[in-house]
Amino acid sequence: MNVRAGRVGPGFGAGAWVSARVVAQALELGVWLVLARRLGASGVGVLAVAMVLLRLGGLVGDWGAAFRGAREVASHGLASPVVVGLVRRRERVSGLLAVTWAVGALLVRPELAPMALVVLARGSGRDWMALGDGRRAASAVSPLMSGSIWSASLAFASAYGVGWLISLGLNRLPRGAAVSPATRIDPWYLLAGLADQVLISGDVVVLAVLRTAGEAGIYAIVYRYPAAWLTVVGLAVSSAVPAAARGARGRSLSRSEVSRAMRRGLYGGGALLVLIPPAVASVGVLFGPEFDAGRVALVILLLAAAVTTVSAPLRVLHVAYGRDRDMALVTGLVAVGNLGANLATVTAWGLTAAAVTTLLSQTSMFVFFVRWAHRRSDHGGPIAQPPATRLTTSM
């Protein structure tokens, strides 16, 4: 049970927390709309590649805390040595990555140097602590954009920097909390997160390298639609993890839980399919005729997002009942396959090839979750790895 004796601290409930984050995502989509109008496909392509690299850096700094840390807080509380160790490690690693980005950007693209704050904020923010502790607090900053990469860089840095400071202020470690010398924090969810990010956005980088920055920009813009949807799905998954982790202690995964998860996923995926026609029709209207070239890719990407949505409730069950190492290995293998397929096909078929490889990759992940869930519920017995009932999840 929570070390705060079940007390729910100040903040929002799960539904309101997700709603607040949806508003923030809508504001971010609006920012990309302005960028598309002001900078064009090539300028957006440069920013999109930068954001991919920054997200990867943020995931390294995060060290898997988005799921692993929330699960640990839910079972052991904020004073857990693993929680304290995650906070300290994330601060050190994120700070080093931010300095590295700033120095590298000053040598190559000085206008991107302020975005070092993005990797610092993504890597060392503490919203996962609020989730695990039963508190929800979020903020959204609407930056003002003008027509240059430099101003866009400053705006992103400012927004992420303010969000980071708010996150640190709302989520403090208890007095006297410390890391035990014996505490080991394994990297499985770090590796899974990095692989997942390659699946989501590696194709943008491949398009920029093998085709043009303009095509990468078009792809990045049309990807904002499935990205906005999947952000909401991801928030719902993150919000469900602490409760699933607490409920999984000492019991097996049941068939009814798997069936319920599948139904929820199918409802969500079906809802997205209905939205595909209006989404495709709106591309040129919102972002400009230059981006109509990405409409076919958008259809395929939204189908991939629907598959991901169907598997999302099963992902919650895997975090609670499954093995972190399995998640890392499978996601890593799929990411390698995705990258290889992109390198082999993007030169010839461009945006369509990138979108198809995403659909195939997400289908592979769906098959993994379904097979795991049915095997796990068939076998029953003691849980192979009780979530967060010991100091580490190392295997």
N, C-alpha and C positions, 0 to 999 in steps of 0.2 A: 504494500500500500504506500501511497505517497507519504513522504516524511512530514508533510504538512497536515497529517491526519485527515486527509481527504478534503481539506479546505480548497475551494476554488477561489483563486485570488482575483483581484480586480481585472476586468477585461471583458472580452466578448465570449459568448458561447461559440460552439463549433460552427453553426450555421452563419452567425453574424461575422465570425472571423473569415470564413471563406468568402462571404459576400464583400467584405472590405477589400480582400485581396483581388477579387474579380474587378472591382472598381479600379484598383491600381493597375491591373493588367489592361483594362480598357484605356486608361490614360497613356500607358506605354504604346499601345497600338496607335493611338492618336499622334504620339510623337513620331512614330515611323511613317505615318501618313504625311505629316508635314515634311519630314526628311525626304520622302520620295518626291514630293512636289518641288522642294527647294534644291536638292542635290542631284536628282536624276539617278538612273540605274547604276552608273559607274561610282558615284560618290557613296551611294547606299552600299554598294558592293564592298568598298574599302571599310566602311564602318561595320558591316556584317561580319567580315573576316576578323576584324579586331575584337568584336564581341564574342565570337566563337573562341578565340584564343583566351580571352579574359574569363569566359565561363569555365574553360578547362583549368585555368589557373585557380579560379575560385573553388572548383571541386577538389583540387589538390589541397588547398588550404582548409577546406571543410572537413576533410578526412572521414567522410561517411557519416557525419553527425546528423544530417537531415533525417535519416531513419534510425541509425544505430544510437545516436545520442538521445533522441526522443524516447526510444525504447528503454534505454538505461535510466533516464530520469523517471519514467513511469513506474519502474520496478524498484529502484533504489533511492530515488530522490536526488536533489541538487547537490548534496554533500558527498555523493558517491565518488570514490577516487577516479573512476573512469570518466565521469563527467568533468571533474576538475582537470584531469589530464587532457581531455579533449579541448577544453577551453584554452589551456596554456599552449598546447601544441599548435592549435589553429592560429593563435595570435602570432606565434613565432614564424610559422611557415608562410602565412599570408603577408606578414610584414616583409619578409625576404622576397616573396614573389612580386609585391608591389614595387619595391626598389628596383628589382630586375627589369620589370616592365618600363618603369620611368626612364632608366638609363638606356635601355634598348630603343625605346621610342624616340628619345632625344637624338640618337644617332641616325635613325632611319626616317621616322615620320614625327617630327617634334609636336605637331598639332594633336597627336594621340597621347602624349605624355600625361595629361591630367587624368586620363582614364585608369591610371594606377590605383586610384581610389575605388574603382569598380571591383578589381580583384581583391582588394583589402576588405571591402564591405561584404562581398559574396563569400569570402573565405572565413571571416571571423565574426560575422553577425551571430546573434544568439536566439533567434526566433524559435529554434528547435527546443530550447530550454523551456520556453513558455508552453509549447505544445505538450511536452512530456509532463509538465507540472500542472496541467489542467487550466492554463491561462492562455488567452489569445489576445494579442495586441499587434496591430499592424498600422503602417502609415503609408501614404502614397504622396509623392511629390510630383507636381506637374511642371516640368521645366519649360522655359520659354526658348524656342529654337529660332535661329536665324540661318542664313543661307551659306554656311561654310562648315567644313569638317571640324575646324578648330572650335567653333561655337557649339557644335553638337557634342564634341568631346567634353567641353566644360560643363554642358548641361547634364550629360550622363554622369559625370564625376560628381557634380553637386547633388543630384538626386540620390545616387547610391551612398554618398557620404553622409547625407542627412539621415537616410534610413538606417545606416550602420550605427550612427550615434544614438538614435532613438532605441534601436535594438539593445545596445549595450546598457543604456540607462534603465530599460524596463526589465532586464534579466541579469541580476547580480548573483554571484555565488554567495552562499551563506558564510558568515564569519567563521574563521577557523578551518574551512574546508581545505583539504590538502591532498596531494597525490602520494600514494604509497609507493615506496621503491619497487615493490613487487608487481605493481600495476602494469599490465601490458595491453596496449591498444592496437589491435590488429588492423590491417589495411583493407579488409575484404570489401567493405562498402565504399571505400575510396576507389578501389579498382572498378567496382561495378558502376559507380557514378561516372567515372571517366569514360568507360566503355559506352555507357548509355549516351553520354554527350557526343561521342563520335558517331553513334547511330543517328542522333538528332541533327547534328550540324556539320559533320565532316564533309558532306557533299557540297556545302557552300564553298569550303576551302578548295576542294578538288575542281569545282567549276571555275573558280578564280584563277587557279594555276593552269589548268589544261584548256580552258576556253577563254573567257574574258571577264573582267570585273563587272561589266554591264550585265552579263548573264547571271553572275553570282548575285548581283543586286536584285534582279528580277525574281530570282528564286527565293532570295531572302525575304522579299516583300510578300510574295504569295504564301510563303511559309508562315507569315504572321497569323494567318487564319487558323490553321491547325495548331500553331504554337499557343495562341490564346485559349483555344479549347482545352488543350492538353495541360496548360497551366492550371486551369480550374480542376481538371481531373487529378493532377498531381497534388493540389492543395487538399482535395478531398481524401486522397490516399494518406497524405501526411497526417491529416487530422484524425484519421481512423486508426493509425498505428498504435498510439498509446493504449487505447481501449482494447484493441485486439491483443496487444502484448500482455496486459493484465488478465484478460479473459482466458488466455492460452495456458496459463501456469497450471501444471499438474494434470492436464487432461489432453485427450487426443482430438485430432481434427475429425469432425463428423461429416457424413455424406450430406446432411441437411445444410450445413454451413457452405459446402462447396456448391450445392444447387442454388442456394440463395445468392451467393456471390455471382454465379453465372447469370442468373436472371437480372440482377442489377446491372451487370456489365452489358447485357444485350439491350436493356432499355436505353442506357446511355449511348451505346453505339448506334442504335436505331434512330435516336433523336438527332444525332449528327448527320446521318444520311439525308434526312429531310432538309437540312440546311445547305446542302451542297449546291443546288441550282441558284439560289439567291446569292450565295457567296461568290460563285464564279461570275455571275452577271455584274457584280459590284466592283470587280477589280479595276477595270478601266475608268469607271465613274469616280472612284475614290482616289486612285493613285495616278491616273493618267494613261493615255493610250499606249505609251511605251511598255507598260507592264501587262498588256493583254497577251503578250507572247507566253506568259506563264500560266494561262488558264487550264491547259491540258494537265500540266504538272500539278496544279492545285487540286483538280479532281482526284488524281491518284494519291496525293498527300492526304487529302481528307478521308479517303478510304483507309489509308494506313492509320490515321488518327482514330477512326472508328474501331479498327481492330485493337489498337492499344487501349481504347476505352473499355472494350469488352473484357480485356484481361486485367484491368486495373484492380477490381476487387480481389482477384486471385493473388495479385502482388501483395496486397495487405495481409492475406493469409500466409503468404510465404515469409514475409518479414516476421510474423508472429511464430510460425511453426517450422519454417524451413532453416536451411543452413546458409549462412552468409557466404561461405566459400563457394557453394554451388551457384549462387546468384552471380558472383563475380566471374567464375569460369565460363558459365554459359553466356552471359552478356558479353564477355570478352571475345569469345569465339564468334558470336554473331557480329560483333563490331568489326573484327578482322575480315570476315566474309563480306561485310558491307563495304568496307574500304577497298578491298580487292575488286569487287564488282564495279564500284564507281571508277576506279582507275582503268578498268578494262573497257568500259562502255561509254563513259561520259564524253570522251573525245569525239566519238562518232554520233552519239544521239543526244548529247547535251542535257537539257532540263528534264526531258522525259526519262532518260536513263537514271538520273539521280533520284527521281520520284519513285520509279519502279523498284530500285534497290531498297529504298526505305520501306515500301509496302512489303516486299519479301522478307526483310529483316524483322519487321514488327510481327508478321505472321509467324515467323520462327519462334519469337519470344512467346507469342500466344500459345503455340503448340507446347512449348516447354512448361508453361504454367498449368495448362490443362492436364498434361500427363502427370506432372508432379502432384497436383491436387487429388487426382483420382487414385494414384498409387498411395498417397499418404492417408487418405480416408479409407482405402481398402484395408491397409495393413493395420491401422490403429496402433495400440500399444503405447508405451511411454514416448514422450516427445524426445526426438533425437537431440535437440538443443533447446532447452527451455529458455525463452528470450529473457535476457538480462537478469538471470537468477544467480549469476556469479560475476566476478569482477571483469572477466573478459569473455569474448566469444571466439577465442582462438581455437583452431583445430589443427 
